[in-house]
Amino acid sequence: MTSRWSAANLPRLDGKRIVVTGATNGLGWETARGLARVGAQVVLAVRDVDRGKRRATQIAAETGGSHAEVVRLDLADLASVRRCADGLGDIDILINNAGVMAGEHGFTVDGFETSFGTNFLGPFALTNLLLPQIRERVVIVGSSSHKAGQIRLDDPHFERRSWSRPVAYSQSKLADMLWGLELDRRLRKSGSQISTAISHPGWATTGILGVTGISVIDGVIAGAGRVMANTPAEGAAITLRAMSPDIPSGSYVGPDGPFGLRGGPVLVGRSTAACDIRTAGLLWELAEFATDTRYPL
């Protein structure tokens, strides 16, 4: 598999209805733009509906009239997740892009640690609710930071252990990897035609990572990012590649550059922990109980 692929290689997607979560900025926005340019009917699933409408207007201007839908989705609120799923109807592809890197130890509306709830439990619930309506593929946007992650099934919300920003984020992204592993296993076992893929953009200059609030340090990080990181558009190209039907189900797609920081999309390896089928199954059970959603196929 060559890394010479870019968003320019996307085939026409006329008639395809594709949901992109977190589509008002960063990777999600560039993903939505790329899809709209090849004729897809993009659904922007976003927290800020007004901003989403402005982005839809921008898509129409850039593409000469392509229509983008806007729906409200707050992954940190399961009631919002359910309302969004109830109103979406049939779709071809779901791209679980939205995510946060919490700046402090907080909790979602439903009492989940912010990163774990927003990056994993919310998308998990959304996907379970939408699976009967999905025709082709589920893409999960992960992170290479999963390699530093550790799942604590006995304390996923840091109620009895010390919380830190990178530890919480890495746990949530390892959870995404294990979720993708178990989701693909269940889909294959049930004979579903839905396929899956996980992508990671490398170090993409989106603002979700590397912001400390200390101006000198942030300046150094920003300077390094200009040299060592993918742009949001380059990071989105990896998501778009993972969406392609010629990528085998269950694949993990990331950049081909040194240390996986930047580059074009290729199939990449995951950590040993991200291949743990037993933990994936236990995590699935935890997520089903927490979100009150079940595998529906």
N, C-alpha and C positions, 0 to 999 in steps of 0.2 A: 504494500500500500504506500503510495507516494505522498509526500507532503506538499506537492505542487498544487494541490487543490485549494481553491478560494471560493468565495461566495459567487464569483462570476461563473463558476462551473455548475451552479444550480440549474436543473431543468425547469421548464415551465410548470407551474403548479396551479394552473387555472382550475377553478372549481373546488380546490382543496380548502377546507375550513380548519384553521390551525390556531389553537389557543396558546398564547405566550403569557406567562405570569410575570409580573414585575416589568412591564413593557414600556415604562415611561422614561427610563434612563439606562445608561450603561449597556451591559450585554443584552438585556431584554429589548431595549429600544433598537439596537443595531440588528438584533435577530429579526424583530418585526419588520424593520425596513427592508432587510434582505428578502424576506418572504414576499412582501408586498410588491417588490420590484419584479418578481417573476409570476405575478398574477394570483397569489394565494389570497384567500379571504381571511384576513388576520383578525383575531379576537384579542384585544388588549385587556387582560385581566389585571386590574390595578386597584390600589387603595385610593388614590386621588383621581376621582372621575373627571374633574374639571381639567386636570393636566392631561389625562388620557384623551379627552376630546380634542385638546390642542394638538396632541401628537397625531390623532386620527386626521385632523385637518392638514397637518404637515405631510402625512403619507399621501393624501389625495393630491396635494400640490406637487410632490416629488414624482409621482407616478402617472400624473395626468388623469386622475380620477378614480384610482383604486379605493374601494370602500373598506374601512377598518371599523369593526364594532368595538364598543367599549363596555365592559362590565365591571362592577365593583367586586373586589376580592381582597379581604384582609386575612392573610394566613395565620395571623395571631389571634383569630377569633373564629371558633368552629361554627358559630351561627352564621357568620358571613360566608364561610366556606360552603355550608349547606345551601344557603340562598343562591350563591353563584352557580353551584352544580345543578340546582333545580331549574335554573333559567337558561341553561346553555343549549340544550338540544344536542343533536348529533354533531360530532366533530371527527376529523380524520386523524389529527395528531395533537397531542398535549405536550407542551414543553414546560416543564417545571423549572423555571429559571429564577424566580424571586428568592431572595435570601437576605439575611442581616448578619452583621457581626456586632453583637451587643456590646455597648460600652460599659455597662455595669450589670451587676447581678439583679435582673428583674424577671418578671413573670408575665405571661400572656393573659388574656382575659380569662382563659380556662385554667390558669394556675400552673402552666408549664414554664420551665426556664426558657427565656426568650429565644435563644439560638436554637435550642432543641425543638421548641414548639413551632417556630416560624420556618425553620429550614427543613425540618423532617416531619413532625406530626401533622402540620397543616397540609403540606403537599401530599402526604400519605393519605389523609382523609379525602382530599379533593380527588385524587386518582381513583381510590376505591369507589367513590360515588359516581365517577364519570365512566368507569370501565365499560359498562353496558352500552355506552353511547360512542365509544371510540372505535374507529374502523381500522386504523393502521398501526400507530406507534406511540409509545410513551418515552419521552426523553427527560432524564434527570440531569440537571447541571450540578456537578459535584465540585470537588477541589482536591488538589494534590495534598492539601493539609490533612486529609483523612489519614495519611501515613503516620502522623503524629498522634492520632486520636486513640482514645480508649473508651469503650462502652462500659459504663457502670449501670447495669440493669437494676441494681439495688438502690441506686441514687442518681438517676439521670438528670434530676433538676437541681443538683448541688445543694440539697437541704442539710446534708450531714458532712459534707466535705468542702474544702476551700475552693471558691470559684475564681477563675481568671478568664480573661477574654479569649486568649488563644486556646486554652484547654476546652472551654465550652464550645467554641466554634469547631475545633477539630473533632470533638465528639459528635456534633451534629452532622458533620460531613462524612464521618465514618458510618454513622447511622444511615445516611443517604446511600452509601455504597452497599451496605448490607440489605437495605430495603430493595434496591435495584436487583440484587442477586436473588432474593427470595421472590420478588415479583416475577422475574423472568422464569424461575423454576415453576411457579404456580401456573403461569400462562401456558408453558409447554406441557405441563401435566394435564391441564384441562383441555388441551387441543385447540386453544384459542389462536386466531390468526393475528392477534396483536403482537407486535414485537417491541423490544425495549433497547435502549442504549443509555449509557452514562457518558457525559463529557466533562472535561475540565479545561478552562481557558488558559491555564498557566497563571502567571502574574499579569493580570489585566489592569490597566490604569482606570478603574471604575470608581474608586473611592471607598469600596467596601473594606479594603485592607490597607494597612499601612498609614492610618491617620491617628496620630497620638495626641494631637492637641498642643504639642510643643513645637513652636514654629521652626526652630533650627533643625530638629530631627525630621519634621515633616518635609522641610526643604531638601534635606539629603535624600529622603525616600523618593520624593518627586523627581529629583535629578537622576537617581538610579533607575527609576521606572522608565524614563525617557530612553534609556539605553538598553535596559534588560527586560522590559515588559512588552507584552502585546498591547496594542491599542484595543479599545472596546470592539471596534469593527473586526479586528483580527481574532479576538477572543470569540466573538459571535460566529465567525466562520467555522470554528470548531464545533459549536452547537449545531450549526446547519449541516455540517458533514455527518454528525452523529444521527441526524434525522434522516439521512439518505437511505433508501431501501437496500442498497447494496452493502451497507454495513451490517454484519451479522447480528442477530438478536443477542442481547447480553453483552455486547462489546463495550469497551471503555476507550474513549477517544480523547487524546490530548495533544499538546504541541510537541514537535520533534526536536526543539532546541535544547541546549545544555541545561541539565537539572529540571527540564520540563517547564522552564520559566516563560518561554516564548517560542514562536515558530508556527508552522503549518500543521494541519491535523493528521495524525497517524494513530494507529492502534497502540495503546500503551499498557504497561503493567500496573497492577494494583498491589497494595500491601497484603501480606499474609492474613492479617486480621480482617481485611475486606473480603476474603475468600472463605470465611468461617461459616459454613452452612448451619451449624448448630446454633451459633449466636444469632444468625440471621433469622432463624425460625423463632427463637425466643423473643427477639426484638419485635418481630411481626406481631406476636401475641400481645406484647406490652402495648404496642401502638393500636391494635384493634380495641383493647380494653380502654385505653386512654381516650380514643376518639369516638368510640361506639360506632365504628364502621367495620364492615367485613368484606373479605374478597367475594365478589358477587358472581363470578363465572364458574 
